[in-house]
Each structure stands twice: as C-alpha cells, then as structure tokens.
C-alpha cells in the first residue's frame, strides 16, 4: 500500500490572498506620510444590486408579457435585447430576469431584500 501525503499549498491559495475580498477593502489616503486616515470605499455592489432588484420588480408587474418574450426568443441574447427594448431594462436587469423564476415567492423575497438594501443605504 502506498501512502499519500497532502501536497503543499500553491502560492495562489495562501491566506493573504483569501483574507479580504476587493469590495470590502478600505482605501487609505494620506496628505503626508505621518497622517494616514482610512476612508471606507463606497460599496458599489449594493447600489448595483438595488438597481437590478428595482428592474426585476417592475418587470414582475408585467410578468405575462415577460414570459411571452422569454418563450418566443430563440436564445439568451435575443431575449435580453427584447427585454431591454420592450420594458426599458438595463442589461444587468434583463440578464437577472432571465435567470429568475417568475413566481410570487421569488418576487416577495426580492422585494424584501430591496427594502433591506434601501434602509441600509439610507443610513
């Protein structure tokens, strides 16, 4: 029987690279080397999420028309283009709408999450 040993971690899996995702980092700005202040970077992902949720919620109001567009589209790109043209959605909103099930439960979860994001961003 041959014994196998754990292989050493490669450089890309070191602890320093996994410590903090890029969106959560703080930007350090200083006027001179002695005065260093940490200013939190604005979280653009929360605003982007809220934009997507708002577009999806407006599309849920016309979900029969959206379902018809999705059924009659030949592929994903065509569906995105038709959703953008017919409903005034952005590319991100249309792409997210294609991936979501058009159920009431899904709409309620998105509405709840959008309300949470709005209250967190208004603070």
C-alpha positions as CSV (number, residue, x, y, z in Angstrom):
1,X,0.0,0.0,0.0
2,X,1.3,3.4,-0.9
3,X,1.0,6.3,1.5
4,X,-0.1,9.6,0.0
5,X,0.7,12.9,1.7
6,X,-1.0,16.2,1.4
7,X,0.5,18.4,-1.2
8,X,1.8,21.9,-0.1
9,X,-0.5,24.8,-0.9
10,X,0.5,26.8,-4.0
11,X,1.0,30.5,-3.8
12,X,-2.5,31.3,-5.1
13,X,-4.1,29.7,-2.1
14,X,-2.2,31.5,0.6
15,X,-4.0,33.1,3.5
16,X,-3.1,36.6,2.5
17,X,-4.9,36.3,-0.9
18,X,-8.1,34.9,0.7
19,X,-8.2,37.3,3.6
20,X,-10.4,40.2,2.4
21,X,-12.4,40.5,-0.9
22,X,-11.7,43.5,-3.0
23,X,-15.1,45.1,-2.3
24,X,-14.6,45.1,1.4
25,X,-11.1,46.7,1.4
26,X,-10.6,50.2,2.7
27,X,-8.8,52.8,0.7
28,X,-6.1,54.5,2.6
29,X,-5.5,58.1,1.7
30,X,-2.9,60.4,3.2
31,X,-1.8,64.0,2.7
32,X,1.6,63.2,4.0
33,X,3.3,60.1,5.3
34,X,2.6,60.8,9.0
35,X,-1.2,61.4,8.6
36,X,-2.9,58.2,7.5
37,X,-6.7,58.0,7.5
38,X,-8.8,55.1,6.5
39,X,-11.9,56.0,4.3
40,X,-14.2,53.2,3.6
41,X,-14.7,52.6,-0.1
42,X,-18.3,53.0,-1.2
43,X,-19.9,49.7,-1.8
44,X,-20.9,49.9,-5.4
45,X,-22.2,46.3,-5.4
46,X,-25.1,47.3,-3.1
47,X,-26.2,50.0,-5.5
48,X,-26.0,47.7,-8.4
49,X,-28.0,45.0,-6.6
50,X,-30.7,47.6,-5.8
51,X,-30.8,48.7,-9.4
52,X,-31.3,45.1,-10.5
53,X,-33.9,44.4,-7.9
54,X,-35.9,47.5,-8.9
55,X,-35.9,46.5,-12.6
56,X,-36.9,42.9,-11.8
57,X,-39.8,44.1,-9.5
58,X,-41.1,46.4,-12.3
59,X,-40.9,43.5,-14.7
60,X,-42.8,41.3,-12.3
61,X,-45.8,43.6,-12.7
62,X,-45.9,42.6,-16.3
63,X,-44.8,39.0,-15.9
64,X,-47.2,37.6,-18.5
65,X,-45.6,39.8,-21.2
66,X,-42.1,38.9,-19.9
67,X,-42.9,35.2,-20.0
68,X,-44.1,35.6,-23.6
69,X,-40.9,37.3,-24.6
70,X,-38.8,34.6,-23.0
71,X,-40.8,31.8,-24.7
72,X,-40.6,33.3,-28.1
73,X,-36.9,34.3,-28.0
74,X,-34.5,32.0,-29.9
75,X,-31.6,32.4,-27.5
76,X,-30.5,34.3,-24.4
77,X,-29.0,37.3,-26.3
78,X,-32.2,37.8,-28.2
79,X,-34.2,37.6,-25.0
80,X,-32.0,40.2,-23.3
81,X,-32.3,42.6,-26.3
82,X,-36.1,42.2,-26.5
83,X,-36.5,42.7,-22.7
84,X,-34.3,45.8,-22.8
85,X,-36.3,47.3,-25.8
86,X,-39.8,46.3,-24.6
87,X,-39.5,47.1,-20.9
88,X,-36.8,49.7,-20.6
89,X,-34.5,47.5,-18.5
90,X,-30.7,47.6,-18.4
91,X,-28.5,44.7,-19.5
92,X,-27.9,43.6,-15.9
93,X,-31.6,43.7,-15.1
94,X,-32.6,41.8,-18.2
95,X,-29.9,39.1,-17.6
96,X,-31.0,38.7,-14.0
97,X,-34.7,38.5,-15.0
98,X,-33.9,35.6,-17.4
99,X,-32.3,33.6,-14.5
100,X,-35.1,34.1,-12.1
101,X,-38.3,32.1,-11.8
102,X,-41.4,34.3,-12.2
103,X,-43.1,33.2,-9.0
104,X,-44.8,35.2,-6.3
105,X,-42.4,33.8,-3.7
106,X,-39.4,35.0,-5.7
107,X,-41.0,38.4,-6.1
108,X,-41.6,38.7,-2.3
109,X,-38.0,37.7,-1.5
110,X,-36.7,40.3,-3.9
111,X,-39.0,43.0,-2.6
112,X,-37.9,42.2,1.0
113,X,-34.2,42.3,0.0
114,X,-34.6,45.6,-1.9
115,X,-36.3,47.1,1.2
116,X,-33.4,45.9,3.4
117,X,-30.8,47.4,1.0
118,X,-32.7,50.7,0.8
119,X,-32.8,51.1,4.5
120,X,-29.1,50.1,4.9
121,X,-28.0,52.6,2.2
122,X,-30.2,55.4,3.6
123,X,-28.3,55.3,6.9
